[in-house]
Amino acid sequence: MTLLVVEVAQVIPAADSFLNSANSVTIPLTFFDLPWLVFHPVKRVFFYRLTESTREHFHSFILPKLKLSLSLVLRNYIPLSSRITWDLNVPKPSIVVAQNDAVSMTVAETDSDFSRLSGYGQRPVSELHTLIPELPVSDDSATAFSLQVTLFPSQGFSIGFAAHAHHAVLDGKTASMFVKAWAHSCKQLLENKAVSLPESLTPSLDRSTLLKDLSWLDEKMIEIVRSLKPDKANERRSLTPMPTRELGDDVVIVTVVLSRGDVERLREKVKSESNRPLLHLSTFVIAYAYAWTCCVKARGGNRDRAVSFLFLGDFRERLDPPLPATYFGNCVFPAVRYNRKAGDFAEERGFVTAVEILSGLVNGLSSRKIETIAEEFAGGLGCLGERAQRGSVTGSTRLGFYETDFGWGKPVKTDVVSIGEGGGISMAERRDESGGLEMGMCLNKAETDLVLSIFNNGLQN
């Protein structure tokens, strides 16, 4: 494949943002943000089919509309044009937004097969990464967010974004809200309407006052950041992420699907085989447990080998008082189960066991204080051996990424490309079926074939 970079534009927030009356604005990171500083960026791509548009029409009409609507929506999402900075004289990093800060938008063209890259079959991670922009980072400064729009001539275009440090600036709900707001604004421009955002897409930027009673957790989160650095003897504060694994040409992303009927049959299986009361049998728990069990079985090996897995819980409604639904930033925190044995999931009852564990973790998010959950997360990090099989899930069936219609139809596909760097699973609602879901998995080709076989045979049986 060939990728040609046409331009790298700097999109500045339109006038009337709150920066107009100040030279810069500093937004403190919260204890929710801090643990993610050493993790790799979140990278997601959206594919939009557009076969009838010429190259000239794309560059003269579609691209200008995308840029203008982005500038307009950044008035409300001003932290996305920021940098994360960590002065050696201050205890923790902050988001700093200065006048004329901008979101970098790379514009490119590719000769790749749009249908193949936007499909559900096995796709090389290396090719998907070409659709994601660079995100500059140094020890003391990091770009918060960047975009790339890539044209597939006579086929369609993609929009890829990268957000620094996993969830340090925004979580999945905030990312979804932003992309929907951008799409909403672009559609209004196409319809010659005045651009305005509904309340549901207008972010609440208040951080310090809403979370001030939990600021004492900041120091503990900074300790976590330092403990995760490879060179623990080096006390230098740094925003550079941990090294990620090398992704060769044999590493692919594949998307598997569970229909509403599949989920219901799996749910009934748990009800019939588990004797645990009050299980949390949400679609999320059922799907993650099933996918994770398939991955452990496919890996094989010693049944006593260590496996650990986690997911992210949204605490907006779990805090007292709760945060606004439109809170801008990160409000997720990991729920983790460390040092289980592969045999727990590889046996016949493995799926039900996974559901019981995940159910307990989900119920614990509501019944325990965030301080307790943070303590457990920090205390268990030392249990993660290099050889442990580690699973994680990103995304949700409730984020609605397939609702992002910029005016040319909803995306034919969206993928979380960064699961390749963390070895995780992504989750989203089905594009065209209510109640179903799709999950992205990143594996080498040989393991992928085995996971798919176990996944599909399990549903048939």
N, C-alpha and C positions, 0 to 999 in steps of 0.2 A: 504494500500500500504506500501511497505518496500523500504527504500532508504539506500544503503550501500555506504559510502564514501571510495573510493579505495585509493586516494592520494590527497594531496593538493600541486601542483607543483608551483614553482616560475619561470616564464618565463621572462628571461632578454633580453632586446633588443640586437640584434646581433651587432658585432663590426661595426665600420665605422659610427656610429651615431654622431651627433654634440656634444655629451657628452664626447667623447674621449679626447678632449683637455681641459676639465674643470671638476672641482670636482662637481659642481652643476650648475643648470640653474634655474633662477627664472622668471616665466612668470606672469605678472600682470593680475588680473581679470579685465574685463572691465565692464562698466555700464550695458551691456547686460547680463553679467553673474551674477552680484551681487543680483538681486531680487530673484533668485532661491535658495539661500543658505539655506533657512529654509524649503524648500519643500522636499518631499520624493524622493528617487532615482528613476530614470527611470529603469524599468525592462522589458526586452524583451526576448522572447524565440523563437528559430527556430527549427522546427522538420524535420528530414531527414529520409526517409524510406530506410532501408537497411536490407532486409530479408535474403539475401544470405551470409552475413558475420558472421563467428563464433566469439565467445567471444575472442578466442586466436588471430584471425586475426585483430580484432578491436584494441586490446591492443598492438599488436606487429607491426602493419603496419599503420592503420588509425590514431590512437592517436599520434604516433611519427611525422607523417606528419603534423598534426594540430599544434603540439607544435613548430616544426621547422619553419613552415611558419609564425606562429605568431611571433616568435623571429625575423625573417627577416623583417616582415612588421613593427614591432615596431621601427625599425631604423628611419622610416619616421613619425611614430605616437608616438614619445617618450613621450608626455605629458600624455598618458594613463597609463604609469608606475609610475606616480607621486603621490604626496600627496598634498592636499590643506591644507595650514597652515595659522593660524591667530595669529600672535604674538601680545600680548597685547600692545606692544609699537608702533605698526604701525596701520594706520587708516583703512586698508582694507586687506583682505586675498589675498594670491597669490598661484599659482601653483609652487611647488618646485620639481625639478627632480634632484636626486643625482645619482652618479655612483652606479651600482649594484641594483638600484631600479628595481622592476619587477612587472609584472601583475600576480596576483594570479589566477591559474586555478585549480578549484576543479574537480576531476574526480570521477564519481559515477556510480552506477548501480541501476536500479529499476525494480520491478516486475509489474509495472503499465501497463495498456492496452494502448499501443502506439496509436492505431486507435482512441480510445475514447478521449484521451487528445489532440490529434492533429486534432480533428474534429471540426465541426461547431456548434454542439449541446451544451447543458448546461453542463459545467464542473466546479467542485468545485475549487474556487480560491486557497484554501488551498493546493490542490494537485499540481497545477501549480507552486505555490511558492516553492515547494521542488526542482524544476528544476533551481532555481535562486540562485546564490552564496551570501554569506554574504559580507557585505561592512562595515568594521570597521570604526567607527567615534567617536571622542571625541570633547570636547569643542574647542581645538586648532589645531586638526589635523584630516584629513579624507582621506581615500583611495579613489582615483579618479575613479577607474574602476576595475572590476573583472569579471571572466568568470567561467562558469561551463559546463562541457561536461558530459552528462548522457547517458549511454548505456541502451537501452531496448533490452535485448538479443533476437536475432532472429527476431527483429521487426524494429529497427532503432536506432537513437540517436538524442539527442537534444543538442543545444548550447544555453545557457542562459547567459545574461550579465546584470550587474547592474552598473549604472553610478551615482556617488554621486550628490546629490542636484539638481535632476531634470535636468536642463540645464546649470549648472554652468561650466561644462568643455566642453561639446559638445552638439549640438542640433541634431535634427533628420537627417539633411542633412549630418553633419559630421559623425554621427554614421553609416549612410548608406554607406558613402564613405569608412569608415574604414572596415566594414564587407565585402564589395565588394573587397577591396584591399587584405584583408586576404584570401578570397576565391580565388581570382586571383592568389596569390602567391602559395597557396596550389596546385592549378591545374597545375601550371608550374612545381612544384616539381614532381607531379605524371607523367608528360610528359617528365621528365628529361631535362627540359629547365632551363636556367639561370633565376633567379628570378629578375624581374624588373617591375616597375609600370609605367603604362601610365600616361601622364600628368593629365588626368581627375581624377586619383585616388591618386595623389601625393599632400598632403596637403600643404597649405601655412601657416606657423607658425608665421608670423609677425602679432603682435597684437598692440603693443604700438604705432608704427608710423602710422598705418592705422587709428586708432581711437583716436589719441592724441587730436584732436580738440574738442572731446566730453567728455574729461576726467572730466570736471567740473560737469558732471552729477553723478559721482561716489558717492559723499556725499549724494545726494538725494536718491540714491538706498540703501545706507547703512541705511538711516533713515527708508526706507521701511522694510528692514530686521528686524530692531529692533521693528518696530510697529507691526509686525506679530507674535512676540514672545508672548506666553501666559502670562508671567510675565513681563509686561511692566515696572514695577518699577525697575527691575533688569537690570542694564546697562552693565552687563558682556557680552563681546563679545563671541559668541559661534557658532560653526559649526553644533551643533546637530540639527536635523530637528524637526519640529513640530510633536506632536503626531499624529499618523494615527488612523483611526477608526478600531475597532476590526472586524476581518473578520471571522464570524462563518461558520459552515458547510453548512448553508443555503444560503450563498453568492456564486453566480456562474457567470461565464463569458460565454456569448453566442455570436456567430457571425452571423450577418444578412448580406444579400447580396442585392445589387441593380445592375441589369443588365444595359447595355447601353440603352436598350429600356425603362426600368423603369425611368432612369434619364431623358430621353428625354420627356417622358409623363409628368413627374412632372414639367419639365421646361415649357412645353406648357401650363400647368395649371396656372402657375404663369403669363405667358404672357397674358392669357385670362382674368385673374381676377384682376391683378394689374394695377393701372393707373400711377404708378411711372415711370418716364423716366430714361433711362440709367442705368438700373439694371445690376449688375454684376451677371450673371447667370452661374457661373462656376459649374463644377461637385461637387467641394468641398462645395460651398454655398448651392446647392440644397440638397445634401445628409445630411449635418449637420443640416440644417433647418428641414428636414423631420424627422430625428432621434430624434432631440431635442423635436419637437412637440409631438411625440409619447410618450416620457418619461414624459412630463408635463401632458398630458392627462391621462396616466396610474396612476400617483401619485394622481390625483383627489384633493379632499379637497376644501378649501375656494378659490373661484376664485380671491379674493383680496390678497392672500398670495404672498410673494415676490419670484421672481425667478431671477437669474443672470447667464449669460453665457459668455464664452470667447473662443477665439482661438488665436493661435500664428502666427504672421506675420513674414515672412523672410525678413530682411532688407538688404541683401547683395547687391541687385540691386537698393535699394531705397535710399541709402546714396549718398552723393555728396562729393568726387567721390565715385563710387560704389566699393565694396570689391570684391576680386577675387571669382569666383565661388567655388574654392577649399579652401577658408578660413577655417582654423581649429579653432573650438571653437563654441561658441554660438552666433548666430546672429538673434535670434528671440525675439520678444517682444509681450506682450499680448495686444490684442484689446478686450475691455470689454464693455458689456452693463449691467449696474447695475439696480437693483430695478424695473424690469418690473413686471407686475401682471400675475399670472397664467392664468387668463381669456383671456389675449391677445393671448395665444397660444392654449387654450382649445376649443375655439369656432371654427365654421366651417372654418373660414378664417385664422385660426391660423398658418398653414403652410406658407401661402403667407406672413403673417405678419413677420414671422421669416426670410423669404428670404429677405424681404425689409430691416430689421434691419441689417442682416449680410452683405448684399450688401453695405449698407452705411458704415459699419465698414471697409470692404475691400477697397472700394474707398477712404476712409479717410487715409488709410496707405500710399497711394501714393501722396495724395494732401496736407497732413500736415507734419510738421517737427517732427522728432523723439522726440524733446524736449517737444512738445505739447502733444504727445501721452503719454510720461512718466509722465507728470504732471497730466493728467486725470487718469491714472492708480493709481498713488499715492493718489490723492485726493478722489477717490471713494472707497478705501479699507474699510473705516469706514462704508460704507453703507451695507456691507455684514453681515447680521444678522445670528445668529447660526441656525435659523430655515429656512432660505432661501434655496430653491432648487437651487443648483449651478451646472451648466453644464460646461464642458470643452471638447475640442477635441484635441487629440494628433495624430501625424502622418499626412500623406498626400498620395494622389494617385500618387505623382510624385517622391517618394523616391526610388522606385524600390527594395524593400527588397526581393522580390521573384526572383531577378536576382542573388542571392548569391549562386552560385554553386561551392562547394569546390572540385568537381571532382566526386561526387557521385549523381549528379542530383540536381535540385533546390529544395528548401524546399517544403514539402507538406502543411505546414501551418506556420504562424508566428503570435504571439500574444504579445500585450503589457500587461503584467501581472499587472503592477503598476496602471492601471486605477481603480483597486479595492480599492486602498488606497485613491484615489482622487475623486472617483465617476464620472469618465468621460467616454468619448467615444474614441475609437481608430479608425483610418482610414488607409486603404491601398488599393492598386490596386488589382483587381481580379487576381488570379494566372494564369488562363487560358482563360481570356477574355479581350480583349482590350476595354477600355471605361467603363467597369464596376468597381465596387468597393465593398469592404467588410468593415464592421464596427463591432468592438467588443464593447459589453456593459456589465457592471458589476452591477448586481442587486441581491436582494434576490429572491428566487425561485418564490414566489407568484407574485411579481411585474413583473418578467421576463415573465411569462405566459401572463400577461395582455398586456405588451409592444409588445410582438410578435403578439398577436391577433390584436392589433390596427395597427401595422406596416403592416402585411400581408393583412388585410382587406382594408386598405387605398390604397394599390397597386392594388388590384382587382377591386376597385371601380373607 
